[in-house]
Structure formats: structure tokens, C-alpha cells
């Protein structure tokens, strides 16, 4: 009989106290048909001992997260490798479904591949040690070396099979799970943005608590099309930003236009100067980031996402490839929310001063500085690096063109001047 020593595979416990098999009836039936009930009982008992060792190791190593399916995967794997030994290495076997399901669940729990491999390898090592112990007792000394060589070859064949199939399972499940989670995150964020309320399970999907404060950002490549490595480069940049900001969590969404939405969560309102901290982080070339306002709870997240979108619109209009804040963009975003109305407002307020030539632009810029400094000619002159008399002359030109004093409708005039300065195309009807 091939592998005669396998007849020595017998459970040590009496049937009344024997552990209950953890693998599927199909796996057990296949194994019993080839190995017999005694060998199957030994494998069930051995799998329990191996699993106990894995669980013990995991208790002292946080980098070894378990799924709870390790016992069934170990038992099914052990029964499969025993069938391979009895029938020969050319037997058509595959990784048992129990092991495949363990890997799938590990992916859903966010377990990295190296941790999955460590668990599989610990089980493999436990199987090898127990089979070597059986061979050392059941095989005559003169045949031990040969049997160990055959055992090593059989285990290597099975290890290669498991590594190949389980790695493929991990990658396939990760791709499916990431797509599924990305869609779920998108649905949650869309619901929060639409209603200001978080749907059930939102925190699990987003990966952070919705208590505390939140900041949304929009990151995009300013070159078109983006360069080949920009996506990975942007992800690394987001990781650096998250660490620098001291956020307790972050969630990332890829947008259809190629931009990335980043949602940061803080346990409390971040201190003033957060923007300066983010600006100190090395930013990839040809990359821009638009930030929304910081806000508490789901409603704060809603406002931050909407604000980040407005900030990006303003930054794009300005042609800014930098970090732009909502505080800097909010007024212009508000004024440009309805561009047709904004254009009519600006042209109506500045009627007579809407020329698109450089001279008219200079007069408008001078009037804006004059009003911004509370009608202070000296302060306006210092800002524009002009003589105070030049400021006075240009303000007089503006008043003549407008047909009113600069102090009349001053707020409307300042808003209209800001609009046409930032969006000169509004001067065209």
C-alpha cells in the first residue's frame, strides 16, 4: 500500500470525547473513501491541536488577525494533503473550499496578504511536524529518510498548489470587495450630502466615526491626461496628509472625472493652522487640492463636501495648482453660483466701467483697492505701488464713468469689482 505508515494515523481520544469535524460533509466523505475513518479521525484531532497553536500565537501578535474559519480550513487542508499522499502527486486536487472561504473573509476584514500567508504557513508547519512524528515512530529506521523525502515532496506540491490558488483567490476577492466597498462608500456619501443625515451602517462603510469633526478635500491632477504614476502618487500623498493632520480616520473615493474625494475625521475640532500644516506636506507636482470647511457630525461632513466642490470650482477658474481653502473661495463661489445672474449684476453695477482694455482694468483695480481700504488713498497706493495722486486720479475717472460717487452703492460696487476681477468673462453680455 502506498504510504504504509498512514495506517498508523489513529485518533487518541475515545469516540465519545472526539472533536466534531469542522470541514464540510463532502470533504469528509471524500477523505473517508480514500483514507478510512481512523485516519480522518486523526486529522480532525490534529487540526484542533494545530488551530489551538495558531489561536495562541494570535493572542500575542496583533499582526495576526484571525477570521474564525482557521479550524475548518486547516482540517480540510490536512485531509486534502493526506488524500494526495495516498493517491499520488499527480492526483487532481485543489485548495479546499474551506481554505478559500477563509481567505475571502480575511479580505473583507481588511487583513493584508502577508498575515493570511502567515496563518496558512503556521497550519502547514503544524501538519508537517505531526506527520514527521508519525513517520519517526511507524517507519523502520532504514526507511525513514526515504519516507521523509517523499513527505517533503508531497507537502511541497500541496504548498505550491495552496499558494497559487489562495493568492489568486485573495486578489480576485480584493478586487471585487474594493469595488463593492467603493460603491457602498459612494452611496453613503451621496446620501449624507443629499440629506445631511447618515444612513444605517455609515460608520462601518466609511471606516470612521461620524462623531467629532470632519474635513473634505478634492484632489486632482492639473495635467491632462494625468501622468502614469499619478494615482499611486496621490494615494501616498493622501497618507502623508492624514498623518500630518493627526486625523483619526480617512476615507477615499475615486470620482468619475479622475479626481479623488478625501474625507478626514477628527475626534475634536482641529486647531487653527491646519491648512498651514497640510501645505507643509510635500505635494506631487501638477496636483491641486481643494478643501471644504471643517464641521461636526454628519451635517458637518455634508457641508465640507459641498464646500470642497465649490472651492475646486473657484480654484479651477483661477487656474490655481495649489491647496485652496473654502474660506478663501466661499464668497466668489457664492457670487458665481448663478453665473448668468452674476454677470447681469456686475455689468449693471459697473455700467460705464466695463471696458475690457488694460486701462479700464487698471481703473477698476484701483477703485477696488480704494474701497477695500475704507477709501484710504494712501493704503491703496501702498498696495498697488502707485502714487497717492494716481489713486485719486483713477478713482475720479471711475466715478465719472459710473456717474456716481465711489461711496454710493459701495458694497455692490466692491462685489461687482471682485466678480469681474476673478471672472473677466462676465463683462461680456
PyMOL commands that set and color helices and strands:
alter all, ss='L'
color gray80, all
select helices_A, chain A and resi 4-8+15-17+25-35+37-59+70-87+97-108+113-138+141-195+202-206+230-245+274-279+297-318+326-335+339-349+358-372+377-384+388-402+410-422+424-427
alter helices_A, ss='H'
color red, helices_A
select strands_A, chain A and resi 213-221+249-254+260-266+287-291+295-296+323-324
alter strands_A, ss='S'
color yellow, strands_A
deselect
rebuild
show_as cartoon
